Amino acid sequence: MASLFKKKTVEDVIKEQNKELRGTQRQITRDRAALEKQEKQLEMEIKKMAKSGNKEACKILAKQLVQLRKQKTRTYAVSSKVTSMSTQTKLMHSQMKMAGAMGATTKTMQAVNKKMDPQKTLQTMQNFQKETAKMEMTEEMMVRLAGIDQVKT
């Protein structure tokens, strides 16, 4: 009962559209197969009428065949448009997901920037460099003293 009043999400709408597009694509394929079957039957009838010498019937059937082939060509055009719509829907969905991810990343970066004080960070880095320099000097002095001790002994 709650699902009746629940507002559809974008993902639900996209799923429904994809389902409808796939169904439409299958129906177009079935229609095309039926047209191909009719085309073969018309070709056989034309051959039959040609053998019997009935030119008028051949002309009428030939016109029907031409119309049938045009209709079959139109199904290919419609099929490509449906495929294009499906691709566009998928592209829009991926762009929406990317925008959501970028929004979340932006919020995270803003929170980090609020927590991080640039002055304190700079001071910490300077203290670290100072202490590193002191340690290097101490280490150098110890190496020199060790070298002098070795020379004396």
Secondary structure, 3 states (H helix, E strand, C coil): CHHHHCCCCHHHHHHHHHHHHHHHHHHHHHHHHHHHHHHHHHHHHHHHHHHHCCHHHHHHHHHHHHHHHHHHHHHHHHHHHHHHHHHHHHHHHHHHHHHHHHHHHHHHHHHHHHHCCHHHHHHHHHHHHHHHHHHHHHHHHHHHHHHHHHHHC
